[in-house]
Amino acid sequence: PLVGREAEIGVLRDVTDRVCEGRGGLCAVIGEAGLGKSRLIAEFSEELEAQGKRGPWWSSKPAHEEDPGRVTVGWVVGRAFSYNSSVPYGVIVDLLSTCLELHPEDTAHVRRSKLTDALESLLGDDTETHLPYLAPLLGIDLDSEASRATSNMAAPMLQRRTFSAVTALLEAAAARRPLVVVIEDLHWCDAVSLAVLEELMAVTERAMLLLLVTMRPDRDRPSWQFHETAARQYSHRYTPVAIEPLEATDSAQMLTQMLSGDFEPELADALISRAEGNPFYLEELLGSLLDAGSLVEEDGCWRITDAAARVDLSPTVAGLLISRLDSLDEGGKTVAQIASVIGREFRLSELRHLLDPAIDLEVALADLERRHLLEERAR
């Protein structure tokens, strides 16, 4: 269970309850790297699912007609990545690909069918209006006539109609059931996707749409304009959630959970002092000691061995991760690298599709899980 974030989880419950009541909203979870922004969102998503309150992002009919006695929210996640922060529409493509469940192994026919099925259900007669703009965005080929309609169009008009197609699709989904659109790591977001998100802000005024983003408090990045625009133009709908470092007592509780037992006070003091309230850093510090065999459990109590003096505990999260990845064999390193490019969550088939068949994937995954560098959610 999540430690030290009860108030923040409470805010997410409140903004989600409001969208379930028919009021759109905006929410930004803001905090430095490693403080648990994504973990907060993941825990809340799992809570909704466990309570039967989370459903698919779109439905063929209004939610109240499916189950009049229960309101569920649609939930979909798009992610920004550091390596494509300059790629136009990068975040929007990731979001729509997740919405439509587009996978690398899908054939061209399957990809087109997934798109047209969603559009025809949600947009009806307007499908042909928006299809020529959404299909190229997702790398889906259309017939020559549809392609010609956009190939000679001036860039500003093409962008305008692409924006309209994206907002029309999500607004139609939010008209049928409360919809939560999550954008992870907005600080890496490309400029064009940010512009689309600003247009979606206006949709929260007329549809059951909650835009929920995670971001770092970096005022020099273009992403900060999301916070500023929301606070300035949509203050009546905007809820910022600041994520602060954990208190020492919460960090100690984390250690208890991770070690599943007692530990020497000196061990707790050393780790908590070094982590400075950063839960991810605390996990990596502990992982580094476990990987190096520098922690032992004796009579139900964990203590640091003399070998700890030889462990190079980097003062940065990146340094710790590099150190832990360096201890993997070549297969494990390759799997970890490819998985990190796909994203925080990935399907096994996606990883296998990109991996050299000579690498024993199951062995590599088992090792990564054992080292707590990877967590399996489902098969």
VOMAR-559751 format. One record per residue (C-alpha): x, y, z; residue in one letter; residue number from 1. Coordinates in pm, 1 decimal. Layout:
// VOMAR-559751
[r [X Y Z] 'a' NUM]
...
***
This chain:
// VOMAR-559751
[r [0.0 0.0 0.0] 'p' 1]
[r [100.0 357.9 -63.4] 'l' 2]
[r [259.5 530.5 233.9] 'v' 3]
[r [223.5 895.3 332.9] 'g' 4]
[r [-9.6 996.8 47.5] 'r' 5]
[r [-352.8 965.7 207.0] 'e' 6]
[r [-438.7 1333.4 155.7] 'a' 7]
[r [-333.5 1324.0 -209.9] 'e' 8]
[r [-538.6 1010.6 -276.9] 'i' 9]
[r [-831.3 1190.0 -113.6] 'g' 10]
[r [-801.2 1477.1 -362.2] 'v' 11]
[r [-803.3 1233.6 -655.5] 'l' 12]
[r [-1118.1 1072.6 -515.0] 'r' 13]
[r [-1282.9 1413.8 -492.6] 'd' 14]
[r [-1205.2 1523.7 -849.9] 'v' 15]
[r [-1316.8 1184.9 -982.2] 't' 16]
[r [-1641.4 1202.3 -784.6] 'd' 17]
[r [-1708.3 1540.0 -942.2] 'r' 18]
[r [-1666.3 1409.8 -1295.5] 'v' 19]
[r [-1897.7 1120.6 -1207.5] 'c' 20]
[r [-2153.9 1384.3 -1110.3] 'e' 21]
[r [-2122.9 1533.6 -1457.4] 'g' 22]
[r [-1870.2 1812.6 -1395.3] 'r' 23]
[r [-1555.7 1811.0 -1602.9] 'g' 24]
[r [-1225.1 1906.4 -1445.6] 'g' 25]
[r [-849.8 1950.0 -1462.8] 'l' 26]
[r [-596.9 1812.8 -1217.2] 'c' 27]
[r [-216.3 1825.9 -1215.4] 'a' 28]
[r [-8.5 1611.0 -980.6] 'v' 29]
[r [312.4 1812.6 -945.1] 'i' 30]
[r [634.6 1693.0 -785.5] 'g' 31]
[r [1003.5 1634.9 -835.5] 'e' 32]
[r [1138.3 1313.1 -986.7] 'a' 33]
[r [1102.5 1005.4 -767.2] 'g' 34]
[r [843.2 1144.1 -525.0] 'l' 35]
[r [575.6 901.7 -645.0] 'g' 36]
[r [352.3 1087.7 -891.9] 'k' 37]
[r [302.6 787.4 -1117.8] 's' 38]
[r [273.8 551.2 -820.6] 'r' 39]
[r [-3.6 770.8 -681.5] 'l' 40]
[r [-196.0 752.8 -1009.5] 'i' 41]
[r [-141.5 375.7 -1037.5] 'a' 42]
[r [-261.7 313.6 -681.6] 'e' 43]
[r [-571.3 524.6 -738.4] 'f' 44]
[r [-646.5 346.0 -1065.7] 's' 45]
[r [-619.1 10.1 -890.1] 'e' 46]
[r [-848.2 135.3 -613.5] 'e' 47]
[r [-1114.2 229.3 -868.8] 'l' 48]
[r [-1083.2 -107.8 -1038.6] 'e' 49]
[r [-1106.9 -297.1 -709.3] 'a' 50]
[r [-1425.3 -105.4 -627.5] 'q' 51]
[r [-1574.7 -176.9 -969.2] 'g' 52]
[r [-1571.4 193.1 -1057.4] 'k' 53]
[r [-1329.3 180.9 -1352.2] 'r' 54]
[r [-1445.8 83.4 -1698.1] 'g' 55]
[r [-1344.9 105.2 -2065.5] 'p' 56]
[r [-1277.1 448.6 -2209.7] 'w' 57]
[r [-1574.2 430.4 -2448.8] 'w' 58]
[r [-1899.7 247.9 -2471.8] 's' 59]
[r [-2150.8 183.1 -2748.2] 's' 60]
[r [-2421.6 339.9 -2532.2] 'k' 61]
[r [-2442.7 576.1 -2233.0] 'p' 62]
[r [-2315.3 429.3 -1906.5] 'a' 63]
[r [-2648.6 474.5 -1727.9] 'h' 64]
[r [-2814.5 247.6 -1984.6] 'e' 65]
[r [-2557.5 -27.6 -1927.7] 'e' 66]
[r [-2597.5 -37.5 -1549.8] 'd' 67]
[r [-2846.7 220.0 -1415.0] 'p' 68]
[r [-2745.7 158.0 -1053.7] 'g' 69]
[r [-2371.8 209.7 -1092.2] 'r' 70]
[r [-2150.3 481.5 -1237.3] 'v' 71]
[r [-1812.9 379.1 -1374.1] 't' 72]
[r [-1544.0 604.2 -1514.6] 'v' 73]
[r [-1360.5 542.1 -1837.2] 'g' 74]
[r [-986.3 548.1 -1782.8] 'w' 75]
[r [-712.5 584.7 -2040.8] 'v' 76]
[r [-344.4 673.9 -2009.5] 'v' 77]
[r [-109.2 849.3 -2249.8] 'g' 78]
[r [260.3 902.0 -2179.1] 'r' 79]
[r [529.1 1148.1 -2276.2] 'a' 80]
[r [886.9 1028.1 -2314.4] 'f' 81]
[r [1212.8 1218.9 -2301.7] 's' 82]
[r [1326.5 1074.9 -2634.5] 'y' 83]
[r [1027.6 1204.8 -2832.7] 'n' 84]
[r [966.4 1539.6 -2666.7] 's' 85]
[r [1029.4 1710.1 -3000.8] 's' 86]
[r [809.8 1473.6 -3206.4] 'v' 87]
[r [480.8 1646.9 -3299.7] 'p' 88]
[r [171.0 1471.4 -3161.6] 'y' 89]
[r [392.1 1220.2 -2976.5] 'g' 90]
[r [177.9 1217.9 -2662.4] 'v' 91]
[r [-151.0 1225.4 -2853.7] 'i' 92]
[r [-43.0 930.5 -3068.5] 'v' 93]
[r [49.9 735.2 -2755.2] 'd' 94]
[r [-286.1 822.6 -2597.3] 'l' 95]
[r [-493.1 725.8 -2901.8] 'l' 96]
[r [-291.3 408.5 -2957.7] 's' 97]
[r [-373.8 309.0 -2600.3] 't' 98]
[r [-739.0 403.2 -2648.1] 'c' 99]
[r [-768.4 188.5 -2960.0] 'l' 100]
[r [-540.6 -90.0 -2830.0] 'e' 101]
[r [-311.4 -64.7 -3131.0] 'l' 102]
[r [-17.5 -303.8 -3106.2] 'h' 103]
[r [302.5 -343.3 -3311.6] 'p' 104]
[r [197.1 -688.4 -3427.9] 'e' 105]
[r [-140.3 -566.7 -3561.9] 'd' 106]
[r [-186.9 -593.4 -3936.8] 't' 107]
[r [-285.5 -285.1 -4137.0] 'a' 108]
[r [-638.9 -421.9 -4167.3] 'h' 109]
[r [-670.1 -476.2 -3791.9] 'v' 110]
[r [-541.0 -127.8 -3713.7] 'r' 111]
[r [-786.0 34.5 -3950.6] 'r' 112]
[r [-1074.2 -174.7 -3818.9] 's' 113]
[r [-1000.2 -75.6 -3460.1] 'k' 114]
[r [-1005.1 292.4 -3555.6] 'l' 115]
[r [-1317.3 281.0 -3773.9] 't' 116]
[r [-1510.9 72.6 -3520.3] 'd' 117]
[r [-1448.7 329.7 -3246.0] 'a' 118]
[r [-1524.9 624.3 -3473.6] 'l' 119]
[r [-1845.4 476.1 -3611.2] 'e' 120]
[r [-1970.9 396.6 -3263.6] 's' 121]
[r [-1882.4 733.3 -3113.3] 'l' 122]
[r [-1911.5 976.2 -3404.1] 'l' 123]
[r [-2164.5 809.3 -3630.9] 'g' 124]
[r [-2217.9 1015.5 -3946.0] 'd' 125]
[r [-1917.0 1234.4 -3862.0] 'd' 126]
[r [-1678.1 939.5 -3898.3] 't' 127]
[r [-1584.2 1024.0 -4256.2] 'e' 128]
[r [-1523.2 1384.5 -4154.7] 't' 129]
[r [-1258.3 1297.3 -3896.4] 'h' 130]
[r [-1114.7 967.6 -4024.8] 'l' 131]
[r [-881.3 1128.9 -4285.5] 'p' 132]
[r [-706.3 1322.3 -4006.3] 'y' 133]
[r [-685.6 1056.8 -3735.0] 'l' 134]
[r [-570.8 770.3 -3958.6] 'a' 135]
[r [-244.4 931.0 -4081.8] 'p' 136]
[r [-170.7 1044.2 -3727.5] 'l' 137]
[r [-172.8 677.6 -3622.7] 'l' 138]
[r [14.4 550.5 -3927.6] 'g' 139]
[r [-296.1 391.9 -4078.4] 'i' 140]
[r [-322.6 397.5 -4457.9] 'd' 141]
[r [-645.9 503.8 -4624.8] 'l' 142]
[r [-759.6 467.3 -4982.1] 'd' 143]
[r [-618.9 709.2 -5239.0] 's' 144]
[r [-924.1 935.3 -5242.9] 'e' 145]
[r [-919.0 991.6 -4867.6] 'a' 146]
[r [-544.0 1049.0 -4877.3] 's' 147]
[r [-572.6 1310.0 -5151.8] 'r' 148]
[r [-816.1 1506.4 -4936.3] 'a' 149]
[r [-538.6 1591.9 -4692.7] 't' 150]
[r [-217.8 1567.1 -4899.6] 's' 151]
[r [-260.4 1908.1 -5062.3] 'n' 152]
[r [-404.3 2084.8 -4759.1] 'm' 153]
[r [-216.8 2381.0 -4612.5] 'a' 154]
[r [-36.5 2294.4 -4288.7] 'a' 155]
[r [-236.7 2530.1 -4062.0] 'p' 156]
[r [-567.8 2391.3 -4190.1] 'm' 157]
[r [-444.7 2032.6 -4158.5] 'l' 158]
[r [-343.6 2095.9 -3799.1] 'q' 159]
[r [-672.1 2266.7 -3721.8] 'r' 160]
[r [-874.0 1970.6 -3850.6] 'r' 161]
[r [-650.5 1718.6 -3678.0] 't' 162]
[r [-703.1 1899.8 -3347.4] 'f' 163]
[r [-1079.1 1898.2 -3411.7] 's' 164]
[r [-1077.4 1525.6 -3485.3] 'a' 165]
[r [-895.1 1440.6 -3162.3] 'v' 166]
[r [-1117.6 1658.0 -2946.4] 't' 167]
[r [-1434.9 1533.1 -3120.7] 'a' 168]
[r [-1343.4 1171.4 -3049.9] 'l' 169]
[r [-1266.5 1222.8 -2681.0] 'l' 170]
[r [-1560.2 1456.4 -2628.0] 'e' 171]
[r [-1795.5 1197.7 -2778.8] 'a' 172]
[r [-1657.6 934.6 -2541.0] 'a' 173]
[r [-1696.7 1171.9 -2242.8] 'a' 174]
[r [-2055.6 1243.4 -2343.7] 'a' 175]
[r [-2143.8 877.6 -2284.4] 'r' 176]
[r [-1961.9 809.0 -1961.3] 'r' 177]
[r [-1733.9 1001.7 -1722.6] 'p' 178]
[r [-1387.1 984.8 -1876.6] 'l' 179]
[r [-1049.9 1030.2 -1707.6] 'v' 180]
[r [-766.2 1102.0 -1950.3] 'v' 181]
[r [-432.2 1059.3 -1773.3] 'v' 182]
[r [-115.0 1208.3 -1921.2] 'i' 183]
[r [199.3 1083.3 -1749.8] 'e' 184]
[r [520.3 1290.1 -1741.9] 'd' 185]
[r [378.8 1600.7 -1903.4] 'l' 186]
[r [718.6 1769.7 -1858.5] 'h' 187]
[r [838.1 1567.0 -2161.2] 'w' 188]
[r [536.5 1658.4 -2373.0] 'c' 189]
[r [587.0 1792.2 -2725.2] 'd' 190]
[r [453.8 2138.1 -2813.1] 'a' 191]
[r [182.3 2018.6 -3053.5] 'v' 192]
[r [37.5 1771.7 -2803.9] 's' 193]
[r [35.2 2049.2 -2542.4] 'l' 194]
[r [-170.9 2259.6 -2780.5] 'a' 195]
[r [-419.2 1972.8 -2824.1] 'v' 196]
[r [-444.6 1935.1 -2446.3] 'l' 197]
[r [-520.4 2304.6 -2414.1] 'e' 198]
[r [-810.8 2254.6 -2654.3] 'e' 199]
[r [-931.1 1963.9 -2443.7] 'l' 200]
[r [-941.8 2198.1 -2144.4] 'm' 201]
[r [-1239.6 2367.2 -2305.5] 'a' 202]
[r [-1412.5 2030.2 -2343.3] 'v' 203]
[r [-1420.2 1997.7 -1962.9] 't' 204]
[r [-1671.8 2284.6 -1963.8] 'e' 205]
[r [-1929.1 2080.6 -2157.4] 'r' 206]
[r [-1851.2 1710.6 -2109.1] 'a' 207]
[r [-1775.4 1460.5 -1832.5] 'm' 208]
[r [-1402.1 1479.9 -1892.7] 'l' 209]
[r [-1124.7 1491.9 -1632.9] 'l' 210]
[r [-775.6 1573.6 -1760.2] 'l' 211]
[r [-533.8 1432.3 -1502.3] 'l' 212]
[r [-162.7 1495.4 -1561.6] 'v' 213]
[r [162.1 1429.9 -1375.9] 't' 214]
[r [447.4 1675.4 -1414.4] 'm' 215]
[r [758.4 1817.1 -1254.5] 'r' 216]
[r [754.0 2175.3 -1118.5] 'p' 217]
[r [986.9 2300.2 -1391.2] 'd' 218]
[r [880.4 2650.4 -1489.2] 'r' 219]
[r [1127.3 2661.0 -1776.5] 'd' 220]
[r [963.0 2375.4 -1965.8] 'r' 221]
[r [675.1 2436.0 -2209.8] 'p' 222]
[r [464.3 2193.2 -2004.8] 's' 223]
[r [436.1 2451.2 -1726.8] 'w' 224]
[r [192.9 2640.5 -1946.8] 'q' 225]
[r [-63.6 2364.7 -1878.4] 'f' 226]
[r [-57.8 2459.4 -1510.7] 'h' 227]
[r [-61.6 2832.1 -1584.4] 'e' 228]
[r [-344.4 2812.3 -1838.1] 't' 229]
[r [-552.1 2590.1 -1611.9] 'a' 230]
[r [-499.9 2819.4 -1312.4] 'a' 231]
[r [-570.3 3134.7 -1512.7] 'r' 232]
[r [-858.8 3035.6 -1740.3] 'q' 233]
[r [-1013.5 2735.8 -1566.1] 'y' 234]
[r [-956.9 2803.5 -1196.9] 's' 235]
[r [-1314.6 2691.0 -1124.8] 'h' 236]
[r [-1227.5 2344.7 -1259.2] 'r' 237]
[r [-858.2 2313.5 -1177.5] 'y' 238]
[r [-709.1 2125.3 -883.0] 't' 239]
[r [-327.8 2115.4 -846.1] 'p' 240]
[r [-186.1 1844.8 -616.5] 'v' 241]
[r [163.5 1911.9 -481.3] 'a' 242]
[r [368.6 1602.4 -396.6] 'i' 243]
[r [618.1 1671.0 -119.4] 'e' 244]
[r [902.0 1453.9 19.4] 'p' 245]
[r [795.8 1192.2 272.7] 'l' 246]
[r [826.8 1252.8 644.0] 'e' 247]
[r [1087.6 1039.9 823.3] 'a' 248]
[r [814.0 833.0 990.5] 't' 249]
[r [659.6 753.6 651.6] 'd' 250]
[r [1000.2 657.2 512.3] 's' 251]
[r [1049.5 423.3 808.1] 'a' 252]
[r [709.9 267.5 737.2] 'q' 253]
[r [817.2 215.0 375.5] 'm' 254]
[r [1127.9 31.8 491.6] 'l' 255]
[r [917.2 -193.0 713.8] 't' 256]
[r [696.4 -282.3 419.4] 'q' 257]
[r [984.9 -343.7 180.0] 'm' 258]
[r [1188.4 -555.9 420.5] 'l' 259]
[r [888.6 -733.9 574.7] 's' 260]
[r [1051.8 -726.4 915.7] 'g' 261]
[r [1248.1 -529.3 1170.7] 'd' 262]
[r [1578.7 -356.0 1103.2] 'f' 263]
[r [1860.9 -200.5 1297.2] 'e' 264]
[r [1800.9 165.3 1384.2] 'p' 265]
[r [2135.7 249.3 1225.0] 'e' 266]
[r [2018.3 100.7 895.5] 'l' 267]
[r [1697.6 303.3 895.9] 'a' 268]
[r [1875.2 624.7 993.6] 'd' 269]
[r [2135.3 583.6 718.7] 'a' 270]
[r [1886.9 508.5 440.8] 'l' 271]
[r [1627.4 766.0 543.7] 'i' 272]
[r [1890.7 1037.4 578.5] 's' 273]
[r [2036.9 961.7 234.6] 'r' 274]
[r [1697.7 937.7 59.8] 'a' 275]
[r [1576.1 1273.7 195.5] 'e' 276]
[r [1209.0 1175.7 167.6] 'g' 277]
[r [1232.2 1052.1 -192.5] 'n' 278]
[r [1053.0 712.7 -197.2] 'p' 279]
[r [1196.7 598.9 -530.3] 'f' 280]
[r [1548.7 680.9 -417.5] 'y' 281]
[r [1484.6 493.2 -92.1] 'l' 282]
[r [1375.0 185.0 -289.0] 'e' 283]
[r [1683.5 203.3 -508.6] 'e' 284]
[r [1917.5 245.4 -212.7] 'l' 285]
[r [1768.1 -62.0 -53.9] 'l' 286]
[r [1780.7 -250.9 -384.4] 'g' 287]
[r [2148.8 -166.0 -429.8] 's' 288]
[r [2233.4 -305.1 -86.0] 'l' 289]
[r [2030.9 -621.4 -147.6] 'l' 290]
[r [2188.3 -673.5 -492.3] 'd' 291]
[r [2534.2 -641.7 -339.5] 'a' 292]
[r [2459.0 -882.9 -55.8] 'g' 293]
[r [2521.4 -604.4 191.5] 's' 294]
[r [2202.0 -663.9 388.0] 'l' 295]
[r [2143.9 -977.6 590.1] 'v' 296]
[r [1852.4 -1093.0 802.0] 'e' 297]
[r [1939.0 -1249.6 1135.9] 'e' 298]
[r [1675.5 -1353.1 1388.5] 'd' 299]
[r [1410.0 -1150.8 1205.3] 'g' 300]
[r [1616.5 -831.6 1201.5] 'c' 301]
[r [1791.6 -679.8 901.2] 'w' 302]
[r [2137.5 -530.6 939.2] 'r' 303]
[r [2413.8 -393.5 717.4] 'i' 304]
[r [2718.6 -617.0 680.5] 't' 305]
[r [3076.8 -498.2 656.2] 'd' 306]
[r [3048.6 -535.8 279.7] 'a' 307]
[r [2833.2 -224.1 277.1] 'a' 308]
[r [3148.8 -16.0 309.6] 'a' 309]
[r [3253.8 -139.3 -33.7] 'r' 310]
[r [2926.0 -53.2 -201.9] 'v' 311]
[r [2924.8 266.0 -404.5] 'd' 312]
[r [2590.3 423.6 -316.6] 'l' 313]
[r [2552.1 701.5 -568.0] 's' 314]
[r [2403.6 1028.3 -442.6] 'p' 315]
[r [2165.5 1031.7 -741.3] 't' 316]
[r [1878.8 805.7 -847.6] 'v' 317]
[r [2024.9 779.6 -1197.4] 'a' 318]
[r [2358.2 666.2 -1056.7] 'g' 319]
[r [2191.4 399.7 -845.2] 'l' 320]
[r [1991.5 268.9 -1139.4] 'l' 321]
[r [2300.1 253.4 -1359.6] 'i' 322]
[r [2484.2 66.0 -1087.1] 's' 323]
[r [2202.4 -186.3 -1050.3] 'r' 324]
[r [2162.6 -232.8 -1426.9] 'l' 325]
[r [2536.3 -286.0 -1462.3] 'd' 326]
[r [2507.4 -587.6 -1232.2] 's' 327]
[r [2270.9 -762.8 -1478.4] 'l' 328]
[r [2389.0 -1009.3 -1739.8] 'd' 329]
[r [2373.3 -900.4 -2105.0] 'e' 330]
[r [2030.3 -1051.4 -2164.7] 'g' 331]
[r [1885.1 -877.5 -1861.7] 'g' 332]
[r [2036.0 -544.7 -1963.2] 'k' 333]
[r [1891.6 -572.1 -2313.9] 't' 334]
[r [1544.9 -661.4 -2185.1] 'v' 335]
[r [1553.1 -373.0 -1935.0] 'a' 336]
[r [1663.5 -125.7 -2202.5] 'q' 337]
[r [1393.6 -228.8 -2451.7] 'i' 338]
[r [1125.5 -234.7 -2183.2] 'a' 339]
[r [1221.9 117.2 -2072.0] 's' 340]
[r [1176.2 242.5 -2428.3] 'v' 341]
[r [827.9 89.6 -2455.1] 'i' 342]
[r [719.1 257.8 -2133.1] 'g' 343]
[r [640.4 202.7 -1766.6] 'r' 344]
[r [381.4 -58.5 -1862.0] 'e' 345]
[r [406.6 -292.4 -2158.2] 'f' 346]
[r [259.0 -611.3 -2296.4] 'r' 347]
[r [473.6 -922.5 -2305.9] 'l' 348]
[r [400.5 -959.1 -2679.3] 's' 349]
[r [535.7 -609.1 -2744.6] 'e' 350]
[r [860.7 -689.4 -2568.0] 'l' 351]
[r [896.2 -1024.3 -2742.0] 'r' 352]
[r [828.6 -858.4 -3080.6] 'h' 353]
[r [1128.1 -625.7 -3034.6] 'l' 354]
[r [1367.4 -869.2 -2867.5] 'l' 355]
[r [1637.9 -1083.7 -3023.5] 'd' 356]
[r [1498.8 -1443.1 -3015.7] 'p' 357]
[r [1836.8 -1563.2 -2888.9] 'a' 358]
[r [1771.8 -1394.2 -2552.3] 'i' 359]
[r [1585.3 -1606.2 -2298.0] 'd' 360]
[r [1308.4 -1361.7 -2213.2] 'l' 361]
[r [1155.7 -1560.9 -1927.9] 'e' 362]
[r [1489.3 -1594.5 -1748.6] 'v' 363]
[r [1562.9 -1222.9 -1791.1] 'a' 364]
[r [1218.3 -1120.2 -1665.6] 'l' 365]
[r [1246.3 -1346.9 -1362.9] 'a' 366]
[r [1580.9 -1190.5 -1271.8] 'd' 367]
[r [1445.7 -837.4 -1313.0] 'l' 368]
[r [1147.6 -920.6 -1091.6] 'e' 369]
[r [1371.6 -1080.6 -829.5] 'r' 370]
[r [1574.0 -760.8 -814.8] 'r' 371]
[r [1251.4 -553.0 -794.7] 'h' 372]
[r [1340.5 -369.7 -1115.3] 'l' 373]
[r [1021.2 -496.3 -1276.6] 'l' 374]
[r [676.3 -590.0 -1149.3] 'e' 375]
[r [441.9 -827.5 -1329.2] 'e' 376]
[r [79.4 -716.7 -1317.2] 'r' 377]
[r [-89.0 -979.3 -1534.0] 'a' 378]
[r [-26.9 -1241.6 -1799.8] 'r' 379]
***
